[in-house]
Every structure is written in structure tokens, then in C-alpha cells.
Amino acid sequence: MAGIVLENVSKDFVGPHGRTVPAIRSLNLAVASGELLAVVGPSGCGKTTLLRLIAGLETPSAGRIQMDDRDLAGVPPAARGVGFVFQSGALYPHLSAFENLALGLRLRRVARAEIETRVREVSALLGLAPVLGRRPGELSGGERQRVALGRALINRPRVLLLDEPLAALDAPLRAQLRREIARVHRELGGLWLHVTHDQAEALSLGDRVAVLCAGALQQVAPPRELYEQPANVFVAGFIGSPPMNLIPGTLTSRDGQWQFAAAEGRPGRPWTLPGTLATRWADRGGRTITLGLRPEHVVLGSAGAESAGETLNALVELVEPLGADGACLHLDAEGCRLVAQVTCVTAVRPGERITVTLRLDRAHAFDGATGQAL
Ligand code: ATP
């Protein structure tokens, strides 16, 4: 296919005392040309290693990487048509923004007039025209990262790899540059891999998002699918803020009804599951599962007679305001620790006792042993 395909790619490093460090484990991934794939995962999960393998800066220990149906084994980095943007920008401090942008073309002996044209084009695209004469030390963090992006784009790479390019910026600037990256990708096209540890950034930028944990690919899906149908308990807990409530417990059947008994909850007070879920999960009867419930599905007040839900008494332990998104309530709900995200909080104070309803019709379930979604 046109794009990048990784087949069973693994990368082991040799760590201290000769110990093997598996950075990437049997990874299968296909990224289409024109796609912006966000790669997200916690620190040390192998994100940078994945990019370095594609760039040719590391060699796979096993498996193969293809670009446009061509095996990349033995193809040196410079011949891969891949651009790289680093977290730090890695600009030359003694060169102006113009010269930093132009350097790669100069080294490749591109004609002066062509260099001039391409620098003007890329600086217009990234709003850099007013600062072209300045050195990196005289640029803001955001301008420096735009120069770093421009320096990669000016070579017109077939594939652009961005390794946490926004990590060093403050929150408003990060959000602004995130929008610019999305716009530039829309305008230029091309296959981009954008690495971040920030799930919100990944969800807002990626056409699809790949979630990595401990070197293993957990799920690749469009942002909405990842949020609504997490493949396993890791993705469920990592994607979404505030994170999904993950409640270990047991599925049991009583009087023809399926129930969930939370391990931490009040004994003898299991939650009744709506019929639709019960049929999906019924073969897990008597087994340990993890029930997942997004904070927005823990709602204030009692369930109406017609709606599916379990009503619990809860002690409000902490109220975390979330600005326009309302607030996050940390609750002790009959012995079960839960987080609720609510839009109306005027009346809720820490120490108060409230009633909440668990929208169990929106619950997820994961196998207690494997963590896979049921
Ligand atoms: P971060 O978000 O912190 O940058 P990451 O997800 O990019 O992390 P990698 O830098 O790819 O993770 O590292 C993956 C694993 O491989 C880590 O355990 C790391 O310590 C290890 N590792 C990476 N490079 C080397 C190396 N050259 N030698 C030994 N171990 C390495």
C-alpha cells in the first residue's frame, strides 16, 4: 500500500548489566499516505523508538518496515524521504531563522533562488516572515518550534515524524500550535506521525490514534472510536480526562437478572445490569471483571423510573472545578470510590451527602484477567 507498513517489528536494546530492554514488541501497523496518525502512550512506552525505526536511526531486532511497498531494510536515513521534528527543536543557535530553514537545502546544493522561494513559502505557511532575521535565542518557544517544523517541511518529506514537538510549550501555546499543525497538514497533506504523551493532544490532532503501552500496540482507531470502544482496560483508563472509573468486581446472576458486585462496594448490594449488557456479558457469569464507567455517566440525582441506572448514596470528598466543563466530584459511593463529571455544581460541597445514578447502560466491561474488552 502507499504509506508505511510495519510487520511484526520488535526492537530490543541492551540495558544495564547486559539485560534486554524490549522497547517495541511485535508491532503491526499500517499508516496510509495522507494520514495524520497520533501516537500516544506513557513515558518509556517506545514512542521515540518507533519514530527512530521508521527514520532509519535504529534497526529493528525483528520484523520489517515498508514504505510504499518498498522494504526499508538497509536504506540509509537520508534516502528515506523522512523529516524529523524534535521536542527541543534542535535549531542551530548561531544561525538566523532564515538560515536554519535554508540549511538543509544549502547542504544539498539547491540553487539560491529556489532556496529563497522555498523559505518564503514555508515561512508564509507558518507565519514566520516577521522573524526570519532573528536567531533562536531571540525567538519565543512557539516561534522556535515553528522554525523546527518549517525546517523539516522545506525538504518536502514524504513522511514527517514529529516527536513531542509541543511538550516544552505552555498550555495555551500548545493548543494554538496544535491547531496550526492540523491546518498545515490539511494544506500540505502527506503522511505524518505525531508522537505525544498527552491523550487530549492525540485525540484532537490524529485522523487515527495509536495507543502504545510497554512497547506493545494496544489499539489504533479514530479518536471517537477509541473513546467509545476502548479495546482494553489500559486504553479505557488512558484515553479520556477525567479518566474512566474502573471498578473491579464480579458478575453474578440472581433470579434471572445479571448483577455486578463491586469488590470495594457494600456487600449484599450488587448493581442490577440492564438487559442489553447482561446478554453481552452473560458468559462471564461468576467471573471477575472490571466495570468501566466514564465520569460523565455518573450523574447527580435519582434515576427516573424509565431510565436504566443504579442509584447510590455518596459522600462528596473533593470538588475539582473544570471551568466551562463543570466540575469533577470525587465520591465515596457506598464504599466504592467514583469520579463524577457534572455540569451543574453550585450546590455541591465537600463533605456533603448526595445521590448519584450510575448510567449502567453506558458501562464497559473488561476481562478481569486479560483486561480485554468484553
Ligand atoms: P518518553 O515519552 O519518555 O520520551 P518514549 O515512549 O519515547 O518515552 P522510548 O524513548 O522509545 O520511549 O524508550 C522505550 C524504552 O527503551 C525505554 O525503556 C527506554 O529506556 C529504552 N531505550 C530507549 N533507547 C535506548 C537505548 N539507546 N539503549 C537502551 N535502552 C533504550
Boltz pocket constraint, residues with backbone or C-beta under 6 A from the ligand:
constraints:
  - pocket:
      binder: B
      contacts: [[A, 13], [A, 14], [A, 15], [A, 21], [A, 22], [A, 23], [A, 41], [A, 42], [A, 43], [A, 44], [A, 45], [A, 46], [A, 47], [A, 48], [A, 49], [A, 50], [A, 197]]
      max_distance: 6.0
